[in-house]
């Protein structure tokens, strides 16, 4: 009887599942989807067995909320709609640009544009450089930006060279009621070069903003 009992126990142990029975210990495919949120059933197994885990790469780009917060003006809840480009420059002393604001035939204000590289215009007193009082104007309506631009020129001998100059431009900041240059509505979010005696109008205001570049012999006061 003792020999028979030993044989029975041996057979039972051989039939019992063990570490080397080849059984797959990983979760079922539907469990992997639940645990990891991905289905790796069609991917090749790793050298350790089982499907590789898809690792999501970190995203360091700011979210919309973070980017908006980064543009916010300190002490306010206002986010700036415009930032100066790399080619922004203050105009040289030889270019004393000004804007004369007309109401009818009368000059009621002057903007000394040459003092800065960028002028933000609009109704938001907290952030703009020059306030547009008309109620149809947007909080951040438009920008007058001085930019350094270059072009290739060729002399009479065919020699090419690059010359640069600082010029004024206007850009409408997707305002509600638009910006007008010399009677033409401007496309929003695009730079337009300004020249001497150009006339700007903003939104529904009848006031005219006339750009002027005084003659070279005229000195700043």
ABEGO torsion letter per residue (X at the ends): XAAAAAAAAAAAAAABBBAAAGBBABBBAAAAAAAAGBBAAABBBBAAEEBBBBBBBBBABBBAAAAAAAABBBGBABBBABBBBAABBBBBAABBBBBBBBBEABBABBBBAAABABBBBEABAAABABBBABAABBABABBBBBBBBBBBBBBAAGBBBBBBBBBBBBBBBGBAAEBBBGGBBBBBGBBBBBBBGBBBBBEABABBBBBBBBBAABBBX
